[in-house]
Every structure is written in C-alpha cells, then in structure tokens.
Amino acid sequence: MKAKTKLWFTEDGRTVMGAGRAELLKTIDEERSLRKACQKLGISYKHAWMMLKKMNEALGEPAVITIRGGKEQGTFLTDLGRKLLAEYDANKKLINEAVEDETSWENVGYKLSARNKLPGKVLNVEKSGLVSKITIQLEPSVLTSVVTEEAVEKLDVKPGDRIYAVIKSTEVMVAKAVGGKESANPDLKKAGLPD
C-alpha cells in the first residue's frame, strides 16, 4: 500500500488552486498561450477559462493576463500567479517528502482539530545549531517548541508572527497560515520536528 496526498489552496472557503489549476498555470507559462495550453493538456478552452475565472474571483486579482496584438501578445502569469504556483510547488514537495519519510508524523493519520491546533504569537526564536526553540504566547500560557533550524527557515518564523502550535501526543509542531491571514480553516505550511 502507498500513501497519496492532495494539496489545494483555499481563500475564505473557496478553492484557489489544486493540482489541475497548478498544471494549467505551468502550461500557460510554458506555452504563453491559453489556447495552446488547452491543446497540450487536452481540455476545452471554456473549461480552462472557467478555472481561471474561479481562481481570480477567489484571489480578488488575476493570476494570468492576456495581451492582444503586437509581438508580445499571449497569456502570461502575473506576479501573483508566479508566487502562487511557486508556493504550491514548494508545499507539494514538502508534503511528498513527508509522506515518503516513514518516520514522519504525516504517516500516522494525523488530523488537525480545534483541540490540537492552538493560535499564538511568536515571542522569541532561539537558534542553536541544528535545532531552534520557538517561544509562543498562547493565551493565557507560554509554550516552547523545539524544531529543526530548517523548519524555522522554511516557515520564515520570527518574533511577532501569528502561528499555530500543532499538538500531537508525542510532539509539538508549528504551522504558519499561508499569506499571514488567520481564519477558521487556514491553509497551513507545516514543519516537523527532529526524531
């Protein structure tokens, strides 16, 4: 048996991007044309256009732009589209590495719930060789989590950040809301702990 995962980004409960939309953005970036991207992916132009429309509505601004006429005509990713695609690829890689790692917390059926995901504010980050200590203000308490220095770098955790202490029976991890926004069901970047 092999574990598989799916990744998608949401904004206010609406899907922004999953595997299909990420593939469409990548192909648009390669082909510089929505029509050519559709041909390459074997999807209809109307279907692709609707995917992009829903993505733009969820984001509040366009992920792609179309320039008509002249030498530079075509369909291109905006800075937001490039950032979104890079974030998606980075998160997908991180999740895939975690699933393939038999010692990872991802492989034990981990599920976030209101009981084990506590919002807090970073008070201090103390780096010490390969590990770092993150001190988190959780009203009315303070919690210290020991994580890898790599995890602190990947999440870009610094004092003042709003993060989540993700509690598991054997460890405390941290997660940071994508885009820095807090919501009831945030998209989270996660980082594991050393064994």
HUHU-V394889 format. One record per pair of residues at least 12 apart in sequence whose ideal C-beta (glycine too) atoms are under 8 Angstrom apart, sorted by the first residue. I is the first residue (numbers start at 1). GAP is how many residues later the second one is. D is the distance in Angstrom with one decimal. If there is no record, write none. Layout:
i:I gap:GAP d:D
i:I gap:GAP d:D
//
This chain:
i:3 gap:96 d:4.9
i:3 gap:103 d:7.9
i:3 gap:104 d:6.3
i:4 gap:95 d:7.7
i:5 gap:90 d:5.3
i:5 gap:91 d:7.2
i:5 gap:94 d:5.7
i:5 gap:101 d:7.8
i:6 gap:12 d:6.9
i:6 gap:13 d:6.8
i:7 gap:12 d:7.3
i:7 gap:81 d:6.9
i:7 gap:84 d:5.8
i:7 gap:85 d:5.2
i:7 gap:88 d:5.9
i:9 gap:75 d:7.3
i:9 gap:78 d:7.6
i:9 gap:79 d:6.6
i:9 gap:169 d:6.6
i:9 gap:178 d:5.2
i:10 gap:48 d:7.7
i:10 gap:175 d:7.2
i:10 gap:177 d:6.0
i:11 gap:47 d:4.9
i:11 gap:48 d:6.6
i:11 gap:49 d:8.0
i:12 gap:46 d:7.6
i:12 gap:171 d:7.1
i:13 gap:172 d:7.0
i:14 gap:40 d:7.6
i:14 gap:43 d:7.5
i:14 gap:44 d:4.2
i:15 gap:39 d:7.4
i:15 gap:43 d:6.7
i:16 gap:39 d:5.9
i:16 gap:42 d:4.5
i:16 gap:43 d:6.0
i:16 gap:68 d:7.2
i:17 gap:38 d:6.3
i:17 gap:67 d:6.2
i:17 gap:68 d:8.0
i:17 gap:71 d:5.7
i:20 gap:31 d:6.8
i:21 gap:30 d:5.5
i:21 gap:31 d:7.9
i:21 gap:34 d:5.7
i:22 gap:63 d:6.2
i:22 gap:66 d:4.9
i:22 gap:67 d:7.5
i:22 gap:70 d:7.9
i:23 gap:18 d:6.6
i:24 gap:13 d:6.4
i:24 gap:17 d:6.7
i:24 gap:19 d:7.8
i:24 gap:24 d:5.9
i:24 gap:27 d:5.9
i:24 gap:28 d:7.3
i:25 gap:38 d:6.6
i:25 gap:39 d:7.2
i:25 gap:52 d:6.1
i:25 gap:56 d:5.9
i:25 gap:59 d:7.5
i:25 gap:60 d:4.9
i:26 gap:59 d:6.6
i:27 gap:13 d:5.5
i:27 gap:14 d:5.6
i:28 gap:36 d:5.9
i:28 gap:47 d:5.4
i:28 gap:48 d:7.5
i:28 gap:49 d:6.6
i:29 gap:47 d:7.6
i:29 gap:48 d:5.2
i:29 gap:53 d:7.8
i:29 gap:56 d:7.5
i:32 gap:42 d:4.0
i:32 gap:43 d:6.6
i:32 gap:44 d:6.5
i:33 gap:41 d:5.4
i:33 gap:42 d:5.7
i:34 gap:14 d:6.1
i:34 gap:15 d:7.2
i:34 gap:18 d:7.8
i:34 gap:30 d:7.6
i:34 gap:32 d:7.1
i:34 gap:41 d:4.4
i:37 gap:38 d:7.5
i:52 gap:12 d:5.9
i:59 gap:21 d:6.6
i:59 gap:25 d:7.6
i:61 gap:17 d:7.6
i:61 gap:19 d:5.9
i:62 gap:16 d:5.6
i:62 gap:18 d:7.3
i:62 gap:19 d:7.5
i:63 gap:14 d:6.6
i:63 gap:15 d:6.0
i:63 gap:17 d:5.8
i:63 gap:18 d:3.6
i:63 gap:21 d:6.0
i:64 gap:12 d:6.5
i:64 gap:13 d:5.7
i:64 gap:14 d:6.4
i:64 gap:17 d:5.5
i:65 gap:13 d:5.7
i:87 gap:91 d:6.8
i:91 gap:98 d:6.4
i:94 gap:60 d:7.3
i:94 gap:95 d:7.7
i:94 gap:96 d:7.6
i:98 gap:92 d:8.0
i:98 gap:94 d:6.7
i:103 gap:92 d:5.4
i:104 gap:88 d:6.1
i:105 gap:63 d:6.0
i:105 gap:66 d:6.9
i:105 gap:68 d:7.0
i:105 gap:87 d:5.7
i:105 gap:88 d:7.8
i:106 gap:86 d:7.8
i:110 gap:58 d:6.6
i:112 gap:54 d:6.7
i:112 gap:76 d:7.6
i:115 gap:52 d:7.9
i:116 gap:50 d:6.4
i:116 gap:51 d:4.3
i:116 gap:52 d:6.8
i:117 gap:47 d:5.1
i:117 gap:48 d:7.6
i:117 gap:49 d:5.5
i:117 gap:50 d:7.6
i:117 gap:58 d:7.3
i:118 gap:20 d:5.2
i:118 gap:25 d:7.8
i:118 gap:46 d:6.5
i:118 gap:47 d:4.6
i:118 gap:48 d:8.0
i:118 gap:49 d:6.8
i:119 gap:19 d:7.7
i:119 gap:43 d:6.8
i:119 gap:44 d:7.8
i:119 gap:45 d:5.7
i:119 gap:63 d:6.5
i:120 gap:16 d:4.1
i:120 gap:17 d:5.5
i:120 gap:18 d:4.3
i:120 gap:19 d:7.9
i:120 gap:23 d:7.0
i:120 gap:42 d:7.5
i:120 gap:43 d:6.2
i:120 gap:44 d:7.1
i:120 gap:45 d:5.6
i:121 gap:15 d:6.9
i:121 gap:16 d:4.6
i:121 gap:39 d:6.9
i:121 gap:40 d:7.2
i:121 gap:41 d:5.9
i:121 gap:42 d:7.6
i:122 gap:12 d:6.1
i:122 gap:13 d:7.2
i:122 gap:14 d:6.0
i:122 gap:15 d:7.9
i:122 gap:35 d:6.0
i:122 gap:36 d:6.6
i:122 gap:37 d:5.3
i:122 gap:38 d:6.3
i:122 gap:39 d:4.5
i:122 gap:40 d:8.0
i:122 gap:41 d:5.9
i:123 gap:12 d:4.4
i:123 gap:13 d:6.7
i:123 gap:14 d:5.3
i:123 gap:19 d:6.9
i:123 gap:36 d:6.3
i:124 gap:35 d:6.0
i:125 gap:27 d:6.1
i:125 gap:32 d:5.8
i:125 gap:33 d:6.2
i:125 gap:34 d:6.4
i:127 gap:22 d:5.6
i:127 gap:25 d:6.9
i:129 gap:20 d:7.3
i:130 gap:18 d:6.4
i:130 gap:19 d:5.7
i:130 gap:64 d:7.3
i:131 gap:15 d:5.6
i:131 gap:16 d:7.0
i:131 gap:17 d:6.1
i:131 gap:18 d:6.4
i:131 gap:63 d:6.4
i:132 gap:14 d:7.4
i:132 gap:15 d:5.8
i:132 gap:16 d:7.1
i:132 gap:17 d:5.0
i:132 gap:19 d:7.5
i:132 gap:20 d:4.5
i:133 gap:12 d:7.3
i:133 gap:13 d:5.6
i:134 gap:12 d:8.0
i:134 gap:13 d:6.3
i:134 gap:18 d:7.0
i:134 gap:23 d:6.1
i:134 gap:29 d:7.8
i:134 gap:40 d:6.0
i:136 gap:27 d:6.7
i:136 gap:29 d:5.4
i:136 gap:38 d:7.5
i:138 gap:27 d:6.2
i:143 gap:22 d:5.6
i:143 gap:29 d:6.9
i:145 gap:20 d:6.3
i:145 gap:27 d:4.5
i:145 gap:28 d:7.1
i:145 gap:29 d:5.7
i:145 gap:48 d:7.8
i:146 gap:47 d:6.8
i:146 gap:48 d:7.8
i:147 gap:26 d:7.0
i:147 gap:27 d:6.2
i:147 gap:44 d:6.0
i:147 gap:45 d:7.7
i:147 gap:46 d:5.5
i:147 gap:47 d:7.7
i:148 gap:43 d:7.2
i:148 gap:44 d:7.6
i:148 gap:45 d:7.0
i:148 gap:46 d:5.4
i:150 gap:41 d:7.7
i:151 gap:23 d:7.3
i:151 gap:40 d:3.2
i:151 gap:41 d:6.8
i:151 gap:42 d:7.6
i:152 gap:39 d:7.6
i:154 gap:35 d:7.3
i:154 gap:37 d:5.7
i:155 gap:19 d:6.7
i:155 gap:20 d:7.8
i:155 gap:21 d:4.8
i:155 gap:34 d:5.7
i:155 gap:36 d:5.3
i:156 gap:20 d:7.5
i:157 gap:17 d:6.6
i:157 gap:19 d:6.7
i:161 gap:15 d:6.6
i:161 gap:19 d:7.9
i:162 gap:14 d:8.0
i:162 gap:15 d:7.0
i:162 gap:18 d:7.1
i:162 gap:20 d:5.8
i:163 gap:12 d:6.7
i:163 gap:13 d:5.0
i:163 gap:14 d:7.8
i:164 gap:12 d:7.4
i:164 gap:13 d:7.4
i:164 gap:22 d:7.7
i:164 gap:24 d:6.6
i:166 gap:22 d:8.0
i:166 gap:24 d:6.9
i:171 gap:22 d:4.9
i:172 gap:21 d:7.5
i:173 gap:17 d:6.4
i:173 gap:18 d:6.5
i:173 gap:19 d:6.0
i:173 gap:20 d:5.9
i:174 gap:16 d:7.9
i:174 gap:17 d:6.2
i:175 gap:13 d:4.0
i:175 gap:14 d:6.4
i:175 gap:15 d:4.8
i:175 gap:16 d:7.6
i:176 gap:12 d:6.9
i:176 gap:13 d:5.2
//
